[in-house]
Amino acid sequence: MRFSLARCFFITLLLSMTSACSLFYDKHVQWQTVKPESFPVLSATGFAPISLQKSSHETQRMLMAIKASKIAAYAELAEQVYGQQIKGNVTMADLLIEDQQMMASVQGIIRGAKVIKSYPVGDVYTTELQLNFEDVYNIYQANQNRKEVSDVTHF
């Protein structure tokens, strides 16, 4: 009898606790977007030699240099936005450096960059890019709404 009374009390206590949870966890949250106060504008320039492009046709070499200079400018922008990963290795023997290696890499996604100028200078093709972070902000706002809590109402 005593065991069943304790069990009945425990079950009643458990049910009252689970039903009371809704009093503490029901709420309505209003969100508002947060816009930064200022937006930086980054610039990058890419270069590619025209005569060293692997083609026998002059026009195709020019087009390949245009593309290569644009890719080089995008790599420079990615370096400014994401930074550069540097790996180094030094081998020493008898307190003398035998071998020294350095490797750098850049990885990232650049959205919203605009080609400002693209022109040849002698045998080098040059492309100038610009990345306005206000454009980047607007692109990301269109894709995913980043928000913060504006108001919380508990019921």
N, C-alpha and C positions, 0 to 999 in steps of 0.2 A: 504494500500500500504506500509506504513511504517512498519507495523507488519510483512508482508511477506518478506520485504527487510532484516529486522533483522534476521528473521528465515533462510533465504537463506544464509546470512553471517555466522550465527552460524553453519549451516550444512557444509558449505565450510571449515570453521575453524576446525571443528571436523574431517572431512575427511583428511585434510592436516596433522593434528596431529597424526592420527592413521597410516597414510602411512609413516610418518617420524619416527615412533617408530622402524621400522626395521633397520634404520641406526644406532640406538644406541644399539640394542640388538643382532645383528648378530655377532657371533664370533666363532672361532675355538679354542678349548682347548686341549692341549696335556698333558698327564698325565705320571708320572713316579712313580715307587714304592719307598718306603722309608724303608731302612733296618736299624734296631737299631745298635748302635756301639758295644754293648756287650750283651751277653746272660747269665743270671744266670743259675746255675745248682742246683736244690733242691734235697735233699735226705730225705727219710722217712722210718721208720721201724715200722712194725706191729707185734703184738704178740698175740698168742691164746693158751690157755691150751689144751692139747690133752686129758687128762683123764676126763675133765669136759664136753666134747662134748656128746650130748644125742644120744648115739647109743650103742648097745650091742656088736658090732663087732669092733675089734681093728683097722682094716684097714679103716673102714668107719670113725671112730673117727679121724684118722690121716688125711684123705682127708677133713673132715669138718674143722679141725684145720688149714690146709693149706689155705683153702678158707677164713676162718675167719681172719687169719693173713694178707692175701692180702687185704681184705676189710678194715681192721684197718689201714694198710699202706696207702691206697688210701684216707681214711678219714684224716689222718695226712697231706698228700700232699694238699688236698683241704683246710685244715685249714691254711697252709702256703701261698697258693695262694690267697684265698678269705677272710681269716680271720675267726674269730669266733664271732657269735652273742651271747651276754650275756644278760640275763634278770634277774633282781633281785627284791626281794620283802621283805621288813622288816616291821613287825607289832610291834608297841610299845604301852604299856599301863603303866601309872604311871611312865614314863621315864625309863621303863625297856623293853628290847627286849623280846617279847613273841614268835615270830615266824620269822624265817629267811629262805628264799628260794632262790636258785640260779639255773638257767637253762642255758645250753650252747647248741648251735646247729651250724652245719656246713652244707653248701649246695653249690654245684658247680659241674662243669663238668671238668674232668681231661682227657686230650688227650695227647698221646705221651709218657706216662710214661713207663719205662722199668723195669722189674724185674731183679735186680742185683744178689741177692742170695735168696734162700729159703731153710731153713734147720731147723732140730729139735735141741733144746738145752735142754736136760733133758726132762721134761714133757711139755715144751713150744715149739710151732712151731713159727719160726721167718721168716718174709719176708722183704727184703730190696728193696725199689723202688728208682728210680732216674728219675727226670724230667728235661730234658735239654730244655731250652726255645728256642734254635735254632731249635729243632725238632718241637716244638709247632708253631713257626713262619712259618716254611715251610708247616706245615699242613694247617694253616689258609690261607697262600698265595695260596695254591692249591684250597681251597674252595671259597675264596672271595678275589678279588684283591683290597687291600687297597692302594690307590694312593694319590699323591698330584699334584698340578698344576705345570707343567713344563714350559709351554709357552702359552700365549693367543694372538691370532691374531684377530683384529677387522676388519670387512669388511666395 
